[in-house]
Amino acid sequence: MELRATPGERFLNLGGVVHGGWALTMLDSAMGLAAATTLDEGGFAPTYETSVKFLRPIPANIGEMRVIGTVISRGRSLVALDGRIESLDNRIFAHGTSTCVVPR
């Protein structure tokens, strides 16, 4: 699942770069949507845990970015996911993993 997002100035932290919370939210969204592709129509798999590694600061003027969520594994009760945020010239800024719970 690939999303496109452009962080605005309202997401800057005190250091003048995009706040990590923006990156976490974008990754959670992309990975959650990827998990949803494994479910029956109308299904929902809430996030159990998410982890993010911030690899480099996201500058205020970065422009549009790719946010990619990929299913690693889908079992009966859990979906394991991988995610990343990268610039359009393929520089990676954040990497995440997530686990979503599949309700019975």
Accessible surface in RSA format (square Angstrom, percent):
REM  Atomic radii and reference values for relative SASA: ProtOr
REM  Chains: A
REM  Algorithm: Lee & Richards
REM  Probe-radius: 1.40
REM  Slices: 20
REM RES _ NUM      All-atoms   Total-Side   Main-Chain    Non-polar    All polar
REM                ABS   REL    ABS   REL    ABS   REL    ABS   REL    ABS   REL
RES MET A   1    91.49  47.4  52.78  34.9  38.72  92.2  46.18  39.3  45.31  60.0
RES GLU A   2    84.91  48.7  57.39  43.4  27.52  65.5  24.58  47.5  60.33  49.3
RES LEU A   3    49.58  27.6  45.85  32.8   3.72   9.4  49.58  34.8   0.00   0.0
RES ARG A   4   124.63  52.3  93.09  47.5  31.54  75.1  37.18  50.8  87.45  53.0
RES ALA A   5    18.77  17.3  11.05  17.1   7.72  17.6  18.75  26.4   0.03   0.1
RES THR A   6    85.08  60.5  59.15  60.0  25.93  61.8  45.28  60.8  39.80  60.2
RES PRO A   7     4.53   3.3   0.00   0.0   4.53  16.5   0.00   0.0   4.53  28.1
RES GLY A   8    30.67  37.8   0.00   N/A  30.67  37.8  29.61  81.3   1.06   2.4
RES GLU A   9   141.58  81.3 125.72  95.1  15.86  37.8  40.17  77.7 101.41  82.8
RES ARG A  10   206.11  86.5 163.42  83.3  42.69 101.6  75.93 103.8 130.18  78.9
RES PHE A  11    64.38  32.2  60.81  37.7   3.57   9.3  64.38  39.0   0.00   0.0
RES LEU A  12    57.13  31.8  32.56  23.3  24.58  61.8  32.56  22.9  24.58  66.1
RES ASN A  13    54.18  37.4  39.56  38.2  14.62  35.2  18.11  43.6  36.07  34.9
RES LEU A  14   194.67 108.4 158.72 113.5  35.95  90.4 162.88 114.4  31.80  85.6
RES GLY A  15    68.35  84.3   0.00   N/A  68.35  84.3  36.99 101.5  31.36  70.2
RES GLY A  16    38.36  47.3   0.00   N/A  38.36  47.3  26.54  72.8  11.82  26.5
RES VAL A  17    45.59  30.0  45.59  41.3   0.00   0.0  45.59  39.6   0.00   0.0
RES VAL A  18     9.39   6.2   0.31   0.3   9.08  21.9   0.31   0.3   9.08  24.6
RES HIS A  19    97.72  53.4  97.40  67.7   0.31   0.8  63.79  65.7  33.93  39.5
RES GLY A  20    24.37  30.1   0.00   N/A  24.37  30.1  16.66  45.7   7.71  17.3
RES GLY A  21    30.33  37.4   0.00   N/A  30.33  37.4  26.83  73.6   3.50   7.8
RES TRP A  22    16.37   6.6   8.50   4.1   7.87  18.5   7.78   4.1   8.59  13.9
RES ALA A  23     1.19   1.1   1.19   1.8   0.00   0.0   1.19   1.7   0.00   0.0
RES LEU A  24    74.03  41.2  74.03  53.0   0.00   0.0  74.03  52.0   0.00   0.0
RES THR A  25    74.59  53.1  70.48  71.5   4.11   9.8  48.12  64.6  26.46  40.0
RES MET A  26    40.72  21.1  40.72  27.0   0.00   0.0  31.55  26.8   9.18  12.2
RES LEU A  27     0.00   0.0   0.00   0.0   0.00   0.0   0.00   0.0   0.00   0.0
RES ASP A  28    53.37  37.4  50.90  50.7   2.47   5.8   8.75  20.6  44.62  44.5
RES SER A  29    46.76  39.5  36.14  48.2  10.62  24.5  23.97  51.1  22.79  31.9
RES ALA A  30     0.00   0.0   0.00   0.0   0.00   0.0   0.00   0.0   0.00   0.0
RES MET A  31     0.70   0.4   0.70   0.5   0.00   0.0   0.70   0.6   0.00   0.0
RES GLY A  32    24.47  30.2   0.00   N/A  24.47  30.2  17.31  47.5   7.16  16.0
RES LEU A  33    81.39  45.3  79.47  56.9   1.92   4.8  79.60  55.9   1.79   4.8
RES ALA A  34     3.69   3.4   2.68   4.1   1.01   2.3   3.69   5.2   0.00   0.0
RES ALA A  35     0.45   0.4   0.45   0.7   0.00   0.0   0.45   0.6   0.00   0.0
RES ALA A  36    46.14  42.4  34.81  53.7  11.33  25.8  35.46  49.9  10.68  28.3
RES THR A  37    93.59  66.6  55.90  56.7  37.69  89.8  53.54  71.9  40.05  60.5
RES THR A  38    42.97  30.6  16.40  16.6  26.58  63.3  25.81  34.7  17.17  26.0
RES LEU A  39    28.35  15.8   7.76   5.6  20.59  51.8   9.39   6.6  18.96  51.0
RES ASP A  40   128.20  89.8 115.42 114.9  12.78  30.2  35.41  83.3  92.79  92.5
RES GLU A  41   184.35 105.8 143.28 108.4  41.07  97.8  66.35 128.3 118.01  96.3
RES GLY A  42    80.71  99.5   0.00   N/A  80.71  99.5  42.67 117.1  38.04  85.2
RES GLY A  43    39.11  48.2   0.00   N/A  39.11  48.2  21.24  58.3  17.88  40.0
RES PHE A  44   143.29  71.7 135.43  83.9   7.86  20.4 137.06  83.1   6.23  17.8
RES ALA A  45    12.57  11.6   0.92   1.4  11.65  26.5   0.92   1.3  11.65  30.9
RES PRO A  46    52.51  38.3  49.64  45.3   2.86  10.4  52.51  43.3   0.00   0.0
RES THR A  47    60.75  43.2  31.80  32.2  28.95  69.0  22.24  29.9  38.51  58.2
RES TYR A  48   159.55  74.5 131.21  74.7  28.34  73.7  86.90  65.3  72.65  89.6
RES GLU A  49    71.26  40.9  64.32  48.7   6.94  16.5  47.38  91.6  23.89  19.5
RES THR A  50    41.14  29.3   9.68   9.8  31.46  75.0   9.57  12.9  31.57  47.7
RES SER A  51    43.91  37.1  37.46  50.0   6.46  14.9  26.75  57.0  17.16  24.0
RES VAL A  52    24.25  16.0   3.37   3.0  20.88  50.3   3.48   3.0  20.77  56.3
RES LYS A  53   125.95  61.4 123.66  75.9   2.28   5.4  84.83  76.4  41.11  43.8
RES PHE A  54   120.08  60.1  89.87  55.7  30.21  78.6  89.87  54.5  30.21  86.5
RES LEU A  55    96.45  53.7  62.45  44.7  34.00  85.5  65.90  46.3  30.55  82.2
RES ARG A  56   100.95  42.4  92.34  47.1   8.61  20.5  24.96  34.1  75.99  46.1
RES PRO A  57    93.99  68.5  78.24  71.3  15.75  57.3  89.08  73.5   4.91  30.5
RES ILE A  58     8.76   5.0   7.18   5.3   1.58   3.8   7.18   5.2   1.58   4.3
RES PRO A  59    48.67  35.5  47.53  43.3   1.14   4.1  48.67  40.2   0.00   0.0
RES ALA A  60    39.81  36.6  24.69  38.1  15.12  34.4  25.43  35.8  14.38  38.1
RES ASN A  61   134.39  92.7 103.49 100.0  30.90  74.4  44.73 107.7  89.65  86.7
RES ILE A  62    29.84  17.0   5.94   4.4  23.90  57.6   9.34   6.7  20.50  55.6
RES GLY A  63    29.85  36.8   0.00   N/A  29.85  36.8  27.49  75.5   2.36   5.3
RES GLU A  64    74.13  42.6  63.30  47.9  10.83  25.8  15.40  29.8  58.73  47.9
RES MET A  65     0.00   0.0   0.00   0.0   0.00   0.0   0.00   0.0   0.00   0.0
RES ARG A  66    32.73  13.7  32.73  16.7   0.00   0.0   7.73  10.6  25.00  15.2
RES VAL A  67     0.10   0.1   0.10   0.1   0.00   0.0   0.10   0.1   0.00   0.0
RES ILE A  68    20.56  11.7  20.37  15.2   0.19   0.5  20.37  14.7   0.19   0.5
RES GLY A  69     0.15   0.2   0.00   N/A   0.15   0.2   0.00   0.0   0.15   0.3
RES THR A  70    64.54  45.9  61.30  62.1   3.25   7.7  54.30  72.9  10.24  15.5
RES VAL A  71    46.93  30.9  26.42  23.9  20.51  49.4  26.42  23.0  20.51  55.6
RES ILE A  72   108.64  61.8  76.72  57.2  31.92  76.9  81.20  58.5  27.44  74.5
RES SER A  73    60.41  51.0  53.03  70.8   7.38  17.0  29.52  62.9  30.89  43.3
RES ARG A  74    98.98  41.6  66.80  34.1  32.18  76.6  29.17  39.9  69.81  42.3
RES GLY A  75    34.38  42.4   0.00   N/A  34.38  42.4  33.31  91.4   1.07   2.4
RES ARG A  76   205.21  86.2 185.52  94.6  19.68  46.9  78.27 107.0 126.93  76.9
RES SER A  77    39.64  33.5  38.59  51.5   1.05   2.4  12.74  27.1  26.90  37.7
RES LEU A  78    87.49  48.7  84.32  60.3   3.17   8.0  84.32  59.2   3.17   8.5
RES VAL A  79     0.00   0.0   0.00   0.0   0.00   0.0   0.00   0.0   0.00   0.0
RES ALA A  80    35.10  32.3  34.31  53.0   0.79   1.8  34.31  48.3   0.79   2.1
RES LEU A  81     1.18   0.7   0.00   0.0   1.18   3.0   0.00   0.0   1.18   3.2
RES ASP A  82    33.66  23.6  33.66  33.5   0.01   0.0   8.03  18.9  25.63  25.6
RES GLY A  83     0.27   0.3   0.00   N/A   0.27   0.3   0.27   0.8   0.00   0.0
RES ARG A  84    78.11  32.8  78.11  39.8   0.00   0.0  15.10  20.6  63.02  38.2
RES ILE A  85     0.00   0.0   0.00   0.0   0.00   0.0   0.00   0.0   0.00   0.0
RES GLU A  86    17.86  10.3  17.86  13.5   0.00   0.0   0.00   0.0  17.86  14.6
RES SER A  87     5.30   4.5   5.30   7.1   0.00   0.0   5.30  11.3   0.00   0.0
RES LEU A  88    82.47  45.9  62.10  44.4  20.37  51.2  62.55  43.9  19.92  53.6
RES ASP A  89    94.19  66.0  69.44  69.1  24.75  58.5  45.85 107.9  48.34  48.2
RES ASN A  90   107.60  74.2  86.35  83.4  21.25  51.2  25.34  61.0  82.26  79.5
RES ARG A  91   106.73  44.8 102.71  52.4   4.02   9.6  50.08  68.4  56.65  34.3
RES ILE A  92    59.04  33.6  57.32  42.7   1.71   4.1  57.32  41.3   1.71   4.6
RES PHE A  93     2.74   1.4   1.71   1.1   1.03   2.7   1.71   1.0   1.03   2.9
RES ALA A  94     0.37   0.3   0.37   0.6   0.00   0.0   0.37   0.5   0.00   0.0
RES HIS A  95    59.17  32.3  59.02  41.0   0.14   0.4  39.11  40.3  20.05  23.3
RES GLY A  96     0.88   1.1   0.00   N/A   0.88   1.1   0.88   2.4   0.00   0.0
RES THR A  97    53.05  37.7  52.72  53.4   0.33   0.8  39.13  52.6  13.92  21.0
RES SER A  98     3.48   2.9   0.90   1.2   2.58   5.9   0.00   0.0   3.48   4.9
RES THR A  99    26.27  18.7  26.27  26.6   0.00   0.0   8.69  11.7  17.58  26.6
RES CYS A 100     0.82   0.6   0.82   0.9   0.00   0.0   0.00   0.0   0.82   0.9
RES VAL A 101    51.75  34.1  51.75  46.8   0.00   0.0  51.75  45.0   0.00   0.0
RES VAL A 102    16.89  11.1  14.59  13.2   2.30   5.6  14.59  12.7   2.30   6.2
RES PRO A 103    81.28  59.2  58.64  53.5  22.63  82.3  65.51  54.1  15.77  98.0
RES ARG A 104   231.60  97.2 154.71  78.9  76.89 183.1 105.99 144.9 125.60  76.1
END  Absolute sums over single chains surface
CHAIN  1 A     6044.6       4559.3       1485.3       3457.9       2586.7
END  Absolute sums over all chains
TOTAL          6044.6       4559.3       1485.3       3457.9       2586.7
